[in-house]
Each structure stands twice: as structure tokens, then as C-alpha cells.
Amino acid sequence: MEPAAIHQAAQLFVNARRTGKSIPELPEACRPANTADVNAIVDAVTDQLTKQAGETIGGWKIGFVYSPRQKPMICPLFNSRLFRSPARVPLSLTPSLRIEPEISFRLRRDLPARAAPYRAAEVADAIVACPSLEIIDTRFDTGRRTIRQMLDNPKSKLEAMADHNTTGAYVTAAGRDDWQDFDFAAMRMVMRTSKRVIVESIGGHAFVDPFLPCVVLANEMRHRGGMRAGELLVTGSFSGFFEVEPDEPVTADFVGFGTAEATFTS
């Protein structure tokens, strides 16, 4: 994408965040055609929000389109949208009511920029694993197209991901440093409210092991300034996202490992 097109798309997202007015769709001239375009738009939005709105970065999310020659999509997680479990997340911040269970990872020490690749064992030694819930949101008008419809349609998936990879907020429980003793592929997960089981699964992560994308993320970020102790590494869901009700606690129980809880508050 040309710089002017990147700026145009980024400005639409920044304005939507500031005003609360949703975007029908990106103009054709500034729609991303590949994941490099997605990253360029996300970086431009991040630059504006950190410099002009005082946002600070507390983690990183990585996503993939599973297509040859497409770079991973990387976006920051802003500290203003990070919560500790059990969390009360205001609907004024992220009104979508869509949530999904995840295992995320928190850095115990820096993984700085460097020329040499990070090996898997080195990354594993630097992190703890946290039961988590991601709140999915978008700055697009979901009256026209739902988030799911945008993500499922190859023609609009990259457009959806250009909006900070559809991240609304993120909730984490305390991390475990013995996480390598667990088989995430065989782990039972139950997400529920007091009234119903929302989803139940055995394993289900796209990479089988949610740790594996952490190695990719570390090696992408070593070219982009590195990552710092305390930051989150977010690598994807065990089940996809589901809509829930406000003012009703939602728990994701990774059986034998830990639980994360969040409530949308009106």
C-alpha cells in the first residue's frame, strides 16, 4: 500500500475509537491486500494512539492467514485494555459482548532485539502461561456485517484484521511456570456462566500447542525492538468467540490448570 492509503485507513480507525462512530467499510483505495498491508495499518494506528492519546503497550498478539508468503499479523495490546482476572470490563470500553478462552503467556524477562534467532527453548524459559479470556471487538458497523461474517469472508478478513486484529480487551489470570508439564492438546476447557455451558472442548488451538506461535512472535519482534518483561504474548483461541450477556460472570476453566473470569458491566 502507498503511504497515503495506509494513513487514510489508520485515520478512519483512530477517529472511530475517538468518536465511537463505527466504520461501514474501508474505502476500496485503502483496503489491505495482504498481511503486510494489515501490519502497516496497525502500526500507523498504534503510532497515533501512543503519541497522541497516551496509550502504552502491554503485550502483543500474533495471527495468521495460513497462506503461502503471508507474514504473520502482529498488533499491540494496550495497557488501558488489559485486565486481571476476575475482571469487570465496562461495555463503554468494548461493547461487543463477544469473548473467547485462551492460554496466553507473560514474559518474565526481556527478549530484546538482536540478530540471532530465538530458539524455542530460550523463549519457553522466559515465559509463564496464563488462563485468559479475549474480548473480541471491532470499529466496523456490525449491523451490516458481523465480525464473524467479516472474518469468514476472504474478501473482508484482512479488512477486519487491520482493526488491531479484532482485539477489544484482554483478561489474564496468574501465570504458571510449570506450564510445560501440561499437554494443551489434551486439555479440557469449559467456558460457562452460572446459567449455561457456552462451549466445551478438548484442545482446539490452531497450532495444537498455543506456545508455538510465541517462537514466531519472538523472532518477528527481534527485528522490531524486541519485547519486555511483563508483556503478554497472545497466540489464539481454543474455541473461537461466543456472545454472552452483560452483568453475568463468564469463566473459562482450563481443567487442572486454572481459570479466568470476566464480566461485562453496564
Backbone as CSV, one residue per row, in Angstrom:
resi,resn,N_x,N_y,N_z,CA_x,CA_y,CA_z,C_x,C_y,C_z
1,MET,0.834,-1.195,0.000,0.000,0.000,0.000,0.869,1.244,0.000
2,GLU,0.385,2.259,-0.671,1.066,3.547,-0.653,0.882,4.206,0.714
3,PRO,1.853,5.006,1.134,1.738,5.657,2.450,0.438,6.430,2.641
4,ALA,-0.049,7.077,1.602,-1.288,7.856,1.736,-2.479,6.956,2.042
5,ALA,-2.507,5.773,1.436,-3.600,4.829,1.684,-3.521,4.265,3.098
6,ILE,-2.311,3.960,3.549,-2.131,3.481,4.923,-2.615,4.535,5.908
7,HIS,-2.234,5.779,5.671,-2.646,6.871,6.549,-4.162,7.033,6.542
8,GLN,-4.784,6.918,5.387,-6.238,7.072,5.289,-6.956,6.008,6.111
9,ALA,-6.539,4.757,5.960,-7.163,3.680,6.726,-6.937,3.876,8.222
10,ALA,-5.710,4.203,8.605,-5.402,4.391,10.025,-6.224,5.521,10.621
11,GLN,-6.397,6.599,9.868,-7.156,7.729,10.395,-8.616,7.362,10.626
12,LEU,-9.170,6.514,9.777,-10.550,6.067,9.975,-10.675,5.278,11.281
13,PHE,-9.725,4.395,11.557,-9.774,3.623,12.794,-9.565,4.513,14.015
14,VAL,-8.633,5.439,13.940,-8.376,6.332,15.070,-9.610,7.184,15.347
15,ASN,-10.228,7.716,14.319,-11.422,8.540,14.503,-12.566,7.725,15.097
16,ALA,-12.699,6.467,14.661,-13.753,5.606,15.203,-13.534,5.357,16.685
17,ARG,-12.302,5.183,17.096,-12.013,4.981,18.520,-12.320,6.239,19.318
18,ARG,-12.025,7.394,18.760,-12.221,8.649,19.481,-13.693,9.028,19.588
19,THR,-14.441,8.808,18.535,-15.827,9.282,18.474,-16.852,8.217,18.842
20,GLY,-16.469,6.931,18.747,-17.428,5.856,18.949,-18.315,5.605,17.745
21,LYS,-18.079,6.320,16.664,-18.877,6.143,15.442,-18.230,5.070,14.582
22,SER,-18.978,4.011,14.283,-18.419,2.868,13.570,-18.203,3.161,12.089
23,ILE,-17.361,2.329,11.477,-16.995,2.466,10.065,-17.828,1.479,9.246
24,PRO,-18.540,1.925,8.213,-19.270,0.969,7.371,-18.326,-0.041,6.721
25,GLU,-17.274,0.450,6.104,-16.229,-0.365,5.497,-15.090,0.551,5.102
26,LEU,-13.923,-0.022,4.862,-12.818,0.793,4.371,-13.043,1.117,2.901
27,PRO,-12.738,2.329,2.486,-12.788,2.630,1.050,-11.877,1.682,0.276
28,GLU,-12.268,1.379,-0.930,-11.514,0.402,-1.717,-10.049,0.789,-1.854
29,ALA,-9.773,2.075,-1.927,-8.397,2.540,-2.146,-7.487,2.248,-0.962
30,CYS,-8.057,1.994,0.228,-7.191,1.756,1.384,-7.523,0.445,2.087
31,ARG,-8.056,-0.522,1.346,-8.268,-1.855,1.906,-6.986,-2.666,1.774
32,PRO,-6.596,-3.380,2.830,-5.366,-4.178,2.742,-5.519,-5.338,1.768
33,ALA,-4.469,-5.571,1.001,-4.474,-6.673,0.032,-3.700,-7.879,0.537
34,ASN,-2.920,-7.695,1.600,-2.116,-8.790,2.142,-1.793,-8.472,3.596
35,THR,-1.125,-9.396,4.264,-0.861,-9.190,5.691,0.172,-8.093,5.943
36,ALA,1.038,-7.833,4.979,1.973,-6.715,5.145,1.203,-5.394,5.214
37,ASP,0.144,-5.269,4.417,-0.709,-4.081,4.483,-1.405,-3.991,5.839
38,VAL,-1.897,-5.133,6.341,-2.530,-5.156,7.663,-1.564,-4.620,8.715
39,ASN,-0.343,-5.126,8.718,0.641,-4.686,9.706,0.957,-3.206,9.560
40,ALA,1.014,-2.715,8.337,1.318,-1.298,8.130,0.208,-0.415,8.692
41,ILE,-1.047,-0.818,8.507,-2.168,-0.045,9.048,-2.165,-0.098,10.571
42,VAL,-1.984,-1.296,11.125,-1.942,-1.440,12.587,-0.822,-0.590,13.178
43,ASP,0.343,-0.598,12.551,1.469,0.190,13.054,1.156,1.684,13.000
44,ALA,0.461,2.119,11.942,0.128,3.537,11.816,-0.891,3.959,12.872
45,VAL,-1.879,3.100,13.146,-2.837,3.383,14.213,-2.121,3.432,15.557
46,THR,-1.258,2.456,15.797,-0.520,2.399,17.058,0.318,3.653,17.259
47,ASP,0.965,4.107,16.197,1.799,5.304,16.290,0.969,6.505,16.726
48,GLN,-0.222,6.647,16.166,-1.069,7.777,16.542,-1.578,7.644,17.974
49,LEU,-2.013,6.444,18.358,-2.595,6.271,19.688,-1.558,6.402,20.792
50,THR,-0.328,6.000,20.532,0.710,6.141,21.558,1.202,7.583,21.662
51,LYS,1.310,8.257,20.541,1.838,9.624,20.554,0.787,10.659,20.919
52,GLN,-0.461,10.440,20.478,-1.485,11.465,20.646,-2.484,11.157,21.760
53,ALA,-2.717,9.879,22.028,-3.723,9.519,23.026,-3.112,8.935,24.296
54,GLY,-1.786,8.822,24.350,-1.126,8.361,25.560,-1.226,6.879,25.832
55,GLU,-1.608,6.085,24.825,-1.673,4.640,25.027,-0.268,4.082,25.217
56,THR,-0.182,3.049,26.058,1.082,2.340,26.257,0.869,0.865,25.966
57,ILE,1.934,0.197,25.579,1.834,-1.182,25.105,2.150,-2.151,26.234
58,GLY,1.233,-3.138,26.415,1.414,-4.134,27.461,1.512,-5.550,26.944
59,GLY,1.548,-5.712,25.640,1.646,-7.054,25.082,1.493,-7.047,23.581
60,TRP,1.499,-8.258,23.018,1.474,-8.420,21.568,0.608,-9.618,21.198
61,LYS,-0.139,-9.462,20.131,-0.982,-10.530,19.607,-0.501,-10.885,18.208
62,ILE,-0.414,-12.182,17.933,0.004,-12.633,16.612,-1.119,-13.455,15.984
63,GLY,-1.322,-13.254,14.691,-2.334,-14.000,13.944,-1.800,-14.397,12.586
64,PHE,-2.468,-15.358,11.980,-2.000,-15.921,10.717,-3.181,-16.103,9.768
65,VAL,-2.891,-16.075,8.471,-3.914,-16.393,7.472,-3.658,-17.749,6.831
66,TYR,-2.584,-18.424,7.243,-2.292,-19.779,6.779,-2.278,-19.849,5.251
67,SER,-1.526,-18.960,4.665,-1.394,-18.879,3.215,0.072,-18.636,2.881
68,PRO,0.573,-19.233,1.815,1.994,-19.059,1.485,2.368,-17.596,1.292
69,ARG,3.563,-17.267,1.740,4.183,-15.958,1.542,3.448,-14.826,2.254
70,GLN,2.607,-15.162,3.225,1.927,-14.127,4.017,2.588,-14.040,5.385
71,LYS,3.060,-12.866,5.738,3.687,-12.668,7.036,2.646,-12.769,8.153
72,PRO,3.081,-13.138,9.355,2.145,-13.099,10.477,1.684,-11.677,10.739
73,MET,0.481,-11.560,11.256,-0.077,-10.250,11.611,0.163,-10.018,13.093
74,ILE,0.761,-8.874,13.411,1.162,-8.570,14.783,0.543,-7.236,15.192
75,CYS,-0.106,-7.236,16.342,-0.637,-5.971,16.845,-0.349,-5.862,18.332
76,PRO,-0.231,-4.631,18.839,-0.001,-4.444,20.267,-1.288,-4.568,21.056
77,LEU,-1.146,-4.906,22.327,-2.243,-4.843,23.288,-1.982,-3.627,24.174
78,PHE,-2.949,-2.734,24.245,-2.758,-1.517,25.023,-3.081,-1.765,26.499
79,ASN,-2.257,-1.197,27.369,-2.452,-1.397,28.800,-3.829,-0.958,29.273
80,SER,-4.417,0.024,28.605,-5.742,0.507,29.001,-6.826,-0.540,28.794
81,ARG,-6.495,-1.618,28.049,-7.474,-2.654,27.755,-7.050,-4.020,28.305
82,LEU,-6.112,-4.022,29.220,-5.664,-5.258,29.856,-6.203,-5.317,31.279
83,PHE,-6.756,-6.471,31.661,-7.388,-6.642,32.965,-6.873,-7.919,33.614
84,ARG,-6.858,-7.907,34.943,-6.515,-9.107,35.702,-7.801,-9.806,36.127
85,SER,-7.805,-11.125,36.024,-8.950,-11.933,36.422,-9.042,-12.000,37.947
86,PRO,-10.274,-11.940,38.500,-11.566,-11.738,37.858,-11.746,-10.269,37.487
87,ALA,-12.221,-10.012,36.280,-12.256,-8.657,35.745,-13.685,-8.184,35.522
88,ARG,-13.878,-6.896,35.700,-15.121,-6.230,35.316,-14.765,-5.282,34.184
89,VAL,-15.287,-5.582,32.998,-14.912,-4.852,31.786,-16.094,-3.994,31.353
90,PRO,-15.939,-2.673,31.363,-17.082,-1.817,31.026,-17.465,-1.919,29.546
91,LEU,-18.773,-1.994,29.321,-19.264,-2.034,27.941,-18.946,-0.747,27.199
92,SER,-18.735,0.326,27.919,-18.350,1.576,27.268,-16.983,1.471,26.608
93,LEU,-16.160,0.553,27.101,-14.832,0.342,26.514,-14.896,-0.597,25.328
94,THR,-15.629,-1.688,25.466,-15.701,-2.705,24.409,-17.092,-3.333,24.435
95,PRO,-18.019,-2.858,23.598,-19.427,-3.230,23.716,-19.856,-4.491,22.986
96,SER,-18.949,-5.250,22.426,-19.368,-6.324,21.519,-20.023,-7.513,22.207
97,LEU,-19.681,-7.763,23.501,-20.188,-8.923,24.249,-19.714,-10.248,23.663
98,ARG,-18.594,-10.239,22.954,-18.044,-11.467,22.366,-16.728,-11.807,23.060
99,ILE,-16.581,-13.070,23.436,-15.468,-13.454,24.293,-15.013,-14.861,23.934
100,GLU,-13.714,-15.134,24.128,-13.189,-16.454,23.800,-12.098,-16.854,24.788
101,PRO,-11.971,-18.173,25.047,-10.978,-18.668,26.008,-9.614,-18.884,25.356
102,GLU,-8.575,-18.537,26.085,-7.225,-18.672,25.543,-6.232,-19.012,26.656
103,ILE,-5.105,-19.542,26.258,-3.911,-19.574,27.096,-2.949,-18.545,26.511
104,SER,-2.630,-17.547,27.310,-1.638,-16.562,26.876,-0.355,-16.779,27.673
105,PHE,0.647,-15.971,27.362,1.951,-16.118,28.007,2.457,-14.735,28.418
106,ARG,3.103,-14.696,29.588,3.654,-13.434,30.070,5.169,-13.562,30.218
107,LEU,5.873,-12.546,29.730,7.332,-12.573,29.775,7.846,-12.319,31.184
108,ARG,8.755,-13.182,31.623,9.422,-12.994,32.907,10.658,-12.120,32.761
109,ARG,11.162,-12.036,31.547,12.330,-11.188,31.293,12.282,-10.710,29.852
110,ASP,13.120,-9.752,29.549,13.158,-9.177,28.209,13.587,-10.219,27.171
111,LEU,13.006,-10.096,25.987,13.529,-10.747,24.790,13.899,-9.618,23.830
112,PRO,15.115,-9.105,23.947,15.477,-7.874,23.235,15.705,-8.095,21.746
113,ALA,15.774,-6.977,21.046,16.153,-7.025,19.635,17.553,-7.608,19.508
114,ARG,17.749,-8.418,18.462,19.077,-8.980,18.215,19.105,-9.612,16.832
115,ALA,20.283,-9.912,16.346,20.422,-10.516,15.018,20.155,-12.013,15.035
116,ALA,20.571,-12.700,16.089,20.448,-14.159,16.138,19.009,-14.576,16.426
117,PRO,18.517,-15.626,15.776,17.159,-16.105,16.049,17.013,-16.613,17.475
118,TYR,15.813,-16.465,17.997,15.485,-17.067,19.289,15.109,-18.527,19.076
119,ARG,15.667,-19.406,19.883,15.310,-20.819,19.853,14.107,-21.056,20.755
120,ALA,13.360,-22.126,20.473,12.137,-22.409,21.219,12.400,-22.539,22.709
121,ALA,13.471,-23.247,23.082,13.763,-23.457,24.499,14.058,-22.138,25.201
122,GLU,14.694,-21.228,24.490,15.025,-19.932,25.071,13.753,-19.116,25.334
123,VAL,12.817,-19.151,24.394,11.552,-18.437,24.580,10.761,-19.089,25.712
124,ALA,10.697,-20.417,25.716,9.938,-21.127,26.755,10.450,-20.793,28.143
125,ASP,11.735,-20.654,28.286,12.328,-20.375,29.595,12.017,-18.962,30.074
126,ALA,11.558,-18.097,29.171,11.339,-16.690,29.509,9.893,-16.369,29.856
127,ILE,8.985,-17.355,29.834,7.564,-17.057,29.957,6.869,-17.924,30.994
128,VAL,5.731,-17.418,31.463,4.759,-18.210,32.216,3.473,-18.234,31.399
129,ALA,2.623,-19.246,31.646,1.369,-19.398,30.903,0.191,-19.013,31.784
130,CYS,-0.781,-18.316,31.178,-1.891,-17.737,31.935,-3.238,-18.134,31.344
131,PRO,-4.153,-18.709,32.144,-5.536,-18.829,31.686,-6.069,-17.427,31.349
132,SER,-6.771,-17.305,30.234,-7.121,-15.970,29.745,-8.458,-15.967,29.028
133,LEU,-8.987,-14.770,28.852,-10.174,-14.530,28.036,-9.898,-13.327,27.150
134,GLU,-10.101,-13.491,25.865,-10.003,-12.346,24.963,-11.395,-11.848,24.623
135,ILE,-11.549,-10.541,24.691,-12.799,-9.902,24.297,-12.611,-9.363,22.889
136,ILE,-13.440,-9.862,21.995,-13.351,-9.512,20.579,-14.195,-8.266,20.317
137,ASP,-13.670,-7.364,19.540,-14.423,-6.158,19.208,-13.948,-5.625,17.864
138,THR,-14.657,-4.649,17.362,-14.326,-4.077,16.058,-14.813,-2.650,15.999
139,ARG,-14.176,-1.841,15.194,-14.624,-0.488,14.937,-15.531,-0.437,13.702
140,PHE,-15.813,-1.592,13.089,-16.723,-1.635,11.940,-18.174,-1.722,12.398
141,ASP,-19.067,-1.311,11.537,-20.505,-1.368,11.781,-20.964,-2.825,11.661
142,THR,-21.293,-3.447,12.777,-21.698,-4.854,12.754,-23.178,-5.031,12.445
143,GLY,-23.894,-3.935,12.227,-25.262,-4.049,11.733,-25.300,-4.457,10.273
144,ARG,-24.219,-4.171,9.573,-24.125,-4.527,8.152,-23.484,-5.893,7.962
145,ARG,-22.412,-6.120,8.711,-21.677,-7.391,8.653,-21.221,-7.710,10.062
146,THR,-21.488,-8.914,10.534,-20.984,-9.284,11.852,-19.473,-9.487,11.783
147,ILE,-18.845,-9.505,12.945,-17.410,-9.783,12.981,-17.143,-11.156,12.378
148,ARG,-17.964,-12.134,12.724,-17.772,-13.480,12.200,-17.887,-13.496,10.686
149,GLN,-18.858,-12.780,10.131,-19.003,-12.739,8.676,-17.786,-12.098,8.025
150,MET,-17.252,-11.067,8.630,-16.062,-10.430,8.071,-14.872,-11.375,8.101
151,LEU,-14.695,-12.086,9.207,-13.548,-12.978,9.331,-13.678,-14.214,8.453
152,ASP,-14.900,-14.668,8.218,-15.112,-15.875,7.414,-15.059,-15.614,5.918
153,ASN,-15.170,-14.355,5.528,-15.168,-13.995,4.110,-13.750,-13.600,3.690
154,PRO,-13.132,-14.341,2.774,-11.764,-13.998,2.362,-11.627,-12.568,1.853
155,LYS,-12.717,-11.992,1.336,-12.648,-10.637,0.791,-12.622,-9.567,1.884
156,SER,-13.069,-9.907,3.082,-13.108,-8.907,4.155,-12.261,-9.292,5.370
157,LYS,-11.669,-10.480,5.371,-10.900,-10.922,6.534,-9.750,-9.969,6.849
158,LEU,-8.975,-9.585,5.841,-7.840,-8.704,6.093,-8.311,-7.329,6.545
159,GLU,-9.437,-6.878,6.010,-10.016,-5.606,6.436,-10.347,-5.661,7.928
160,ALA,-10.955,-6.769,8.357,-11.278,-6.929,9.778,-10.021,-6.962,10.618
161,MET,-8.992,-7.678,10.154,-7.768,-7.821,10.939,-6.970,-6.519,11.007
162,ALA,-7.167,-5.635,10.046,-6.470,-4.352,10.078,-6.919,-3.498,11.258
163,ASP,-8.073,-3.830,11.843,-8.560,-3.145,13.029,-7.987,-3.817,14.275
164,HIS,-6.691,-3.727,14.421,-5.978,-4.298,15.573,-6.395,-5.732,15.850
165,ASN,-6.467,-6.521,14.789,-6.731,-7.966,14.886,-7.979,-8.271,15.703
166,THR,-8.987,-7.389,15.618,-10.297,-7.534,16.277,-10.195,-7.609,17.799
167,THR,-9.152,-7.052,18.366,-8.980,-7.089,19.817,-9.744,-5.950,20.474
168,GLY,-10.561,-6.303,21.486,-11.254,-5.294,22.271,-10.607,-5.104,23.629
169,ALA,-10.409,-6.201,24.352,-9.748,-6.170,25.656,-9.235,-7.572,25.952
170,TYR,-8.459,-7.683,27.037,-7.861,-8.977,27.350,-7.782,-9.152,28.862
171,VAL,-8.149,-10.363,29.322,-8.203,-10.677,30.751,-7.285,-11.859,31.023
172,THR,-6.407,-11.739,32.019,-5.492,-12.837,32.342,-5.530,-13.147,33.827
173,ALA,-5.437,-14.432,34.123,-5.238,-14.895,35.497,-3.740,-15.014,35.766
174,ALA,-3.394,-15.396,36.977,-1.984,-15.545,37.337,-1.319,-16.603,36.466
175,GLY,-0.043,-16.379,36.150,0.690,-17.303,35.299,1.272,-18.477,36.071
176,ARG,1.510,-19.565,35.349,2.138,-20.757,35.916,3.475,-20.981,35.233
177,ASP,4.499,-21.250,36.046,5.808,-21.506,35.452,6.034,-22.993,35.175
178,ASP,5.061,-23.850,35.577,5.175,-25.278,35.285,4.347,-25.682,34.063
179,TRP,4.060,-24.725,33.200,3.143,-24.960,32.084,3.651,-26.021,31.112
180,GLN,4.964,-26.226,31.033,5.484,-27.221,30.099,5.172,-28.653,30.529
181,ASP,4.682,-28.831,31.744,4.288,-30.154,32.215,2.889,-30.548,31.745
182,PHE,2.182,-29.616,31.086,0.806,-29.864,30.672,0.721,-30.116,29.174
183,ASP,-0.203,-30.981,28.794,-0.464,-31.283,27.387,-1.675,-30.470,26.945
184,PHE,-1.433,-29.311,26.338,-2.536,-28.443,25.936,-3.414,-29.089,24.868
185,ALA,-2.865,-29.986,24.083,-3.654,-30.666,23.054,-4.722,-31.561,23.661
186,ALA,-4.482,-32.024,24.869,-5.433,-32.925,25.536,-6.182,-32.235,26.671
187,MET,-5.981,-30.946,26.833,-6.574,-30.242,27.971,-8.050,-29.958,27.727
188,ARG,-8.869,-30.248,28.714,-10.298,-29.945,28.652,-10.522,-28.505,29.080
189,MET,-11.325,-27.789,28.307,-11.654,-26.403,28.616,-13.172,-26.273,28.604
190,VAL,-13.707,-25.615,29.626,-15.139,-25.344,29.699,-15.328,-23.847,29.946
191,MET,-16.026,-23.162,29.036,-16.384,-21.764,29.250,-17.871,-21.728,29.569
192,ARG,-18.220,-21.069,30.686,-19.607,-21.122,31.154,-19.982,-19.855,31.901
193,THR,-21.291,-19.703,32.088,-21.848,-18.760,33.048,-22.548,-19.583,34.129
194,SER,-23.177,-18.922,35.059,-23.918,-19.654,36.089,-25.136,-20.355,35.514
195,LYS,-25.556,-19.958,34.313,-26.781,-20.478,33.720,-26.547,-21.530,32.644
196,ARG,-25.369,-21.525,32.028,-25.184,-22.419,30.876,-23.710,-22.649,30.597
197,VAL,-23.455,-23.776,29.936,-22.144,-24.031,29.360,-22.136,-23.411,27.973
198,ILE,-21.211,-22.519,27.728,-21.135,-21.834,26.439,-20.421,-22.697,25.411
199,VAL,-19.287,-23.265,25.809,-18.531,-24.133,24.912,-17.635,-25.031,25.759
200,GLU,-17.421,-26.235,25.271,-16.541,-27.186,25.920,-15.691,-27.843,24.852
201,SER,-14.415,-28.009,25.132,-13.534,-28.578,24.110,-12.404,-29.353,24.768
202,ILE,-11.788,-30.209,23.956,-10.519,-30.848,24.317,-9.490,-30.299,23.333
203,GLY,-8.517,-29.584,23.859,-7.569,-28.921,22.960,-8.310,-27.921,22.090
204,GLY,-7.880,-27.807,20.834,-8.595,-26.962,19.894,-7.817,-25.791,19.336
205,HIS,-6.622,-25.535,19.876,-5.838,-24.418,19.340,-5.390,-24.723,17.920
206,ALA,-5.347,-23.691,17.084,-4.984,-23.884,15.670,-3.600,-24.489,15.498
207,PHE,-2.679,-24.208,16.431,-1.331,-24.770,16.376,-1.167,-25.969,17.308
208,VAL,-2.274,-26.471,17.838,-2.303,-27.552,18.814,-1.736,-27.067,20.153
209,ASP,-0.532,-26.549,20.137,0.121,-26.011,21.329,0.163,-24.489,21.199
210,PRO,-0.497,-23.747,22.094,-0.517,-22.282,21.972,0.844,-21.634,22.161
211,PHE,1.823,-22.386,22.667,3.166,-21.828,22.828,3.872,-21.615,21.489
212,LEU,3.627,-22.481,20.521,4.424,-22.469,19.289,4.455,-21.101,18.603
213,PRO,3.333,-20.378,18.474,3.430,-19.056,17.854,4.262,-18.058,18.644
214,CYS,4.505,-18.330,19.934,5.366,-17.432,20.713,6.768,-17.367,20.123
215,VAL,7.234,-18.477,19.579,8.574,-18.511,18.980,8.593,-17.651,17.717
216,VAL,7.540,-17.763,16.921,7.430,-16.915,15.728,7.371,-15.448,16.137
217,LEU,6.568,-15.149,17.150,6.426,-13.769,17.594,7.757,-13.211,18.093
218,ALA,8.484,-13.982,18.887,9.778,-13.512,19.389,10.728,-13.201,18.241
219,ASN,10.689,-14.025,17.211,11.620,-13.824,16.099,11.168,-12.739,15.135
220,GLU,9.870,-12.442,15.094,9.422,-11.258,14.365,9.793,-9.996,15.138
221,MET,9.574,-10.026,16.436,9.796,-8.828,17.248,11.268,-8.514,17.467
222,ARG,12.161,-9.489,17.254,13.588,-9.166,17.414,14.038,-8.186,16.341
223,HIS,13.251,-8.045,15.267,13.545,-7.048,14.228,12.807,-5.731,14.475
224,ARG,11.969,-5.706,15.526,11.109,-4.540,15.756,11.283,-3.977,17.166
225,GLY,12.456,-4.129,17.721,12.717,-3.550,19.034,12.638,-4.516,20.183
226,GLY,12.229,-5.762,19.917,12.156,-6.760,20.970,10.914,-6.628,21.831
227,MET,10.864,-7.448,22.889,9.748,-7.431,23.836,10.297,-7.362,25.245
228,ARG,9.450,-6.882,26.168,9.932,-6.560,27.507,9.244,-7.396,28.578
229,ALA,9.934,-7.581,29.664,9.397,-8.316,30.808,8.048,-7.734,31.208
230,GLY,7.100,-8.613,31.508,5.756,-8.199,31.892,4.773,-8.165,30.752
231,GLU,5.261,-8.125,29.511,4.348,-8.072,28.382,3.697,-9.431,28.131
232,LEU,2.469,-9.372,27.609,1.733,-10.571,27.243,2.054,-10.986,25.812
233,LEU,2.014,-12.291,25.572,2.117,-12.856,24.229,0.830,-13.634,23.986
234,VAL,0.066,-13.204,23.004,-1.266,-13.752,22.757,-1.265,-14.452,21.407
235,THR,-1.689,-15.733,21.405,-1.474,-16.562,20.216,-2.715,-17.233,19.666
236,GLY,-3.905,-16.962,20.232,-5.112,-17.520,19.627,-5.948,-18.353,20.577
237,SER,-7.174,-18.612,20.124,-8.195,-19.219,20.970,-8.231,-20.733,20.864
238,PHE,-8.825,-21.344,21.883,-9.095,-22.777,21.873,-10.437,-23.103,21.217
239,SER,-11.300,-22.113,21.016,-12.647,-22.451,20.570,-13.305,-21.429,19.663
240,GLY,-12.691,-20.266,19.445,-13.398,-19.180,18.792,-14.234,-18.411,19.797
241,PHE,-14.928,-17.363,19.326,-15.626,-16.480,20.251,-17.130,-16.722,20.239
242,PHE,-17.751,-16.328,21.373,-19.180,-16.518,21.586,-19.755,-15.262,22.230
243,GLU,-21.020,-14.986,21.939,-21.681,-13.820,22.522,-22.273,-14.197,23.877
244,VAL,-22.145,-13.291,24.838,-22.647,-13.519,26.188,-23.509,-12.334,26.608
245,GLU,-24.026,-12.393,27.841,-24.899,-11.350,28.359,-24.115,-10.393,29.251
246,PRO,-24.543,-9.132,29.330,-23.891,-8.220,30.276,-24.223,-8.584,31.714
247,ASP,-23.371,-8.152,32.617,-23.562,-8.315,34.063,-23.702,-9.771,34.479
248,GLU,-23.064,-10.675,33.736,-23.107,-12.095,34.039,-21.686,-12.637,33.949
249,PRO,-21.097,-13.079,35.068,-19.716,-13.569,35.021,-19.545,-14.738,34.053
250,VAL,-18.474,-14.674,33.274,-18.098,-15.740,32.348,-16.765,-16.299,32.809
251,THR,-16.680,-17.618,32.945,-15.425,-18.246,33.347,-14.942,-19.190,32.259
252,ALA,-13.653,-19.206,32.065,-13.000,-20.204,31.215,-12.151,-21.064,32.124
253,ASP,-12.552,-22.318,32.265,-11.861,-23.247,33.152,-11.020,-24.202,32.326
254,PHE,-9.709,-24.033,32.387,-8.792,-24.985,31.782,-8.518,-26.026,32.863
255,VAL,-9.210,-27.143,32.756,-9.333,-28.086,33.868,-7.963,-28.591,34.315
256,GLY,-7.690,-28.421,35.596,-6.419,-28.828,36.164,-5.317,-27.804,36.012
257,PHE,-5.593,-26.731,35.270,-4.555,-25.728,35.009,-4.895,-24.389,35.645
258,GLY,-6.133,-23.916,35.440,-6.516,-22.631,36.005,-7.744,-22.059,35.334
259,THR,-8.250,-20.951,35.877,-9.495,-20.350,35.434,-9.318,-18.837,35.289
260,ALA,-9.968,-18.287,34.247,-10.049,-16.843,34.078,-11.516,-16.455,34.083
261,GLU,-11.809,-15.265,34.612,-13.198,-14.805,34.723,-13.324,-13.348,34.297
262,ALA,-14.417,-13.044,33.583,-14.686,-11.675,33.174,-16.185,-11.433,33.194
263,THR,-16.572,-10.201,33.499,-17.961,-9.762,33.464,-18.041,-8.453,32.698
264,PHE,-18.910,-8.411,31.688,-19.200,-7.151,31.011,-20.122,-6.332,31.908
265,THR,-19.736,-5.129,32.237,-20.528,-4.319,33.153,-21.171,-3.139,32.421
266,SER,-22.453,-2.986,32.644,-23.181,-1.875,32.021,-23.324,-0.704,32.983
